[in-house]
Amino acid sequence: MMSENHPVAAAALSTAVPSLALDEVRALVNRLYGIDGSVKPLAGERDQNCRIESADGRRYVFKISNPSEPVSVVDFQIAALEHIARVSPHQPVPRVVRTLGGSTRDTLTLPDGVQTTVRMLTYLNGVQIRETPRTAAQRRAMGTVLARLDLALRDFTHPAAMHEGLLWNVSTAHQLIDKLDAIVDGPRRKLAESFITRFTEHVLPRLDSVRAQVIHNDYHLYNVLVAPEDHERIVGIIDFGDMVHAPLVGEVATAAAFQMTGGDDDPFEAPAQFVGAYHDTLPLTDAELEIVTDLMVTRHLITVLITEWRAARYPENRAYIMKHNPAAWEVLSLMADLSRAEARDRLLAEVRRG
């Protein structure tokens, strides 16, 4: 079990986001890439991200990694993007921009003397899905595009793909049990504890029997872009910072979780459309279908555990950290009243129909 005392997990949770001044970012980009452009900060949980726009209108994302991020993990993310560019160049993912010296990354010494890694990617133009009206066709497009991305990643391997310390991984939710104490409200803490027990008893023993590969692991409404004139056409998949080698079904469940809100007339309708479209392109096995709903709920569980813990420690970044917290609690409350079988059948309605 990985606790907060695990060196990688502890570093990931206790190291603040870098905050290099924007004029220093501009000078650094100019020195490393020969690009003199305007700098605009972008949101990020662990890294400092900036949008760079050159005089000719080209845009890039410059990333200053959290000092806790091992260089091997940065190389893993870079290698995955370059693999996708080779085997499936039509995928709407960022491309790696090399330095003037031809490197995929460089090293930066922060003002406090700590070293970290910097890199640059192309900027994908589009509208975040969260800013558009949700439709069934859009959800099905999201499912299809994610399945195609996973097919592109199916044969990708890297020494750091199975890195430890990533908390946002539904297949290792049991390792977060020590975060229960961060939930101050007693009934909510009891609710979260019940779902950890459900995961440990019904899901964990089955994970060794399902497929595993490198997955994006963070495919949600903030990280998927659509065309401004056509909200059903996916033009971008961004933020590969949570990539990991893990059960493929966890990819589907994580993405489906972000389609589900307890306030809908039928909160299962949207994720069912998503899962049905994914399954049409990359069919899930019977063993995966049996636990995909459990893992979808588990994603909401780890959302409340991690966000409650981190928000208390980084109040200056609370708004960003807590953006998915209320919806996650809402779903957990809803799912507590359903049997596993009923929840599974409702999520898989379109799969069964197909």
QUIFENKA-V703442 format. One record per backbone hydrogen bond with DSSP energy under -0.5 kcal/mol. CO is the residue of the C=O (numbers start at 1). NH is the residue of the N-H. E is the energy in kcal/mol with one decimal. If there is no record, write none. Layout:
# QUIFENKA-V703442
co-><CO	CO>
nh-><NH	NH>
e-><E	E>
This chain:
# QUIFENKA-V703442
co-><1	3	6	7	8	9	10	11	14	21	21	22	23	24	25	26	27	28	29	29	29	30	32	34	35	36	38	40	42	47	48	49	50	50	51	52	53	54	58	59	60	60	61	61	62	63	63	64	66	68	70	70	71	72	73	74	75	76	77	78	79	80	81	82	83	84	88	91	92	95	96	97	99	103	106	108	108	110	114	116	117	118	119	120	121	123	127	128	129	135	136	137	138	139	140	141	142	143	144	145	146	147	148	149	150	151	153	153	158	160	161	165	167	169	170	172	173	174	176	177	179	180	182	185	186	187	188	189	190	191	192	193	194	195	196	197	198	198	199	199	203	203	204	206	207	211	213	215	218	220	220	221	223	224	225	225	226	227	230	230	232	233	236	237	240	244	244	246	247	247	248	248	249	250	251	252	253	254	255	256	257	259	261	264	266	266	267	268	269	270	271	272	273	274	275	276	277	278	278	285	286	287	288	288	291	292	293	294	295	296	297	298	299	300	301	302	303	304	305	306	307	308	309	310	310	314	315	317	318	320	322	322	324	325	326	327	328	329	330	331	332	334	335	339	340	341	342	343	344	346	348	349	350>
nh-><3	6	10	11	12	13	14	15	16	24	25	26	27	28	29	30	31	32	33	34	35	34	100	36	37	55	53	51	49	49	64	42	52	62	40	60	38	57	54	123	52	62	63	121	50	65	119	48	69	70	73	74	75	76	77	78	79	80	81	82	83	84	85	86	87	88	91	93	237	122	98	120	102	99	118	110	116	113	110	108	65	106	63	97	61	125	226	131	132	139	140	141	142	143	144	145	146	147	148	149	150	151	152	153	154	154	156	214	161	163	245	167	169	172	173	175	176	177	179	180	182	183	184	189	190	191	192	193	194	195	196	197	198	199	200	201	202	203	203	204	206	207	207	209	210	248	246	244	220	223	224	130	238	129	235	236	127	230	227	233	234	227	225	94	243	215	246	213	250	251	251	252	253	254	255	256	257	258	258	259	260	261	264	267	269	270	271	272	273	274	275	276	277	278	279	280	281	281	282	289	290	291	291	292	295	296	297	298	299	300	301	302	303	304	305	306	307	308	309	310	311	312	313	313	314	317	318	321	322	323	325	326	328	329	330	331	332	333	334	335	336	337	338	343	344	345	346	347	348	349	352	353	354>
e-><-0.7	-1.9	-3.2	-1.7	-2.3	-1.7	-1.9	-1.2	-0.6	-0.5	-2.1	-2.4	-1.9	-2.3	-2.7	-2.1	-2.2	-2.8	-2.7	-0.5	-0.9	-1.3	-3.1	-0.5	-0.8	-0.6	-2.0	-3.7	-0.7	-0.6	-3.0	-3.0	-0.6	-3.0	-2.2	-2.4	-2.3	-1.9	-2.7	-1.8	-2.7	-0.5	-0.5	-2.5	-2.2	-0.7	-1.7	-2.5	-2.6	-0.5	-0.8	-1.6	-2.6	-1.8	-2.2	-2.4	-2.9	-2.1	-1.8	-2.1	-2.3	-2.4	-2.1	-1.4	-2.7	-2.5	-2.3	-2.1	-2.4	-2.2	-0.5	-0.6	-2.1	-2.6	-2.6	-0.7	-2.7	-2.7	-3.3	-3.0	-2.9	-2.3	-2.8	-2.8	-2.8	-0.6	-2.6	-2.2	-2.1	-2.1	-2.4	-2.1	-2.3	-2.1	-2.4	-2.5	-2.2	-2.0	-1.9	-2.1	-2.5	-2.0	-1.9	-1.6	-0.6	-0.7	-1.7	-0.5	-1.8	-1.4	-2.8	-0.7	-2.1	-2.0	-1.1	-1.7	-2.1	-1.2	-2.5	-1.4	-1.7	-1.9	-0.9	-2.3	-2.3	-2.1	-2.5	-2.2	-1.9	-1.4	-1.8	-2.0	-1.9	-2.3	-2.5	-2.2	-2.6	-0.5	-1.9	-2.4	-2.0	-0.8	-1.0	-1.6	-1.2	-2.1	-2.6	-1.4	-1.4	-1.2	-0.6	-1.9	-2.5	-2.2	-2.6	-1.4	-2.8	-1.1	-0.9	-1.8	-0.6	-1.9	-3.0	-0.6	-1.3	-2.4	-0.7	-2.3	-1.1	-0.7	-1.1	-1.3	-2.5	-2.5	-2.1	-2.6	-2.0	-0.9	-0.5	-1.6	-1.2	-0.5	-1.4	-0.5	-1.8	-0.5	-0.5	-2.1	-1.8	-2.0	-2.9	-2.3	-1.9	-2.3	-2.7	-1.6	-1.1	-0.8	-3.1	-2.7	-1.7	-0.7	-0.8	-1.3	-2.4	-1.8	-2.1	-2.0	-1.8	-1.1	-2.0	-2.7	-1.7	-1.9	-2.1	-2.6	-2.3	-1.9	-1.5	-3.0	-2.6	-1.2	-0.7	-0.7	-2.2	-2.0	-1.4	-2.4	-2.8	-1.1	-1.1	-0.6	-1.7	-2.1	-2.0	-2.2	-2.4	-2.2	-1.9	-3.1	-1.6	-1.3	-1.6	-2.3	-2.4	-2.5	-1.9	-2.2	-2.2	-1.0	-2.8	-1.8	-1.7>
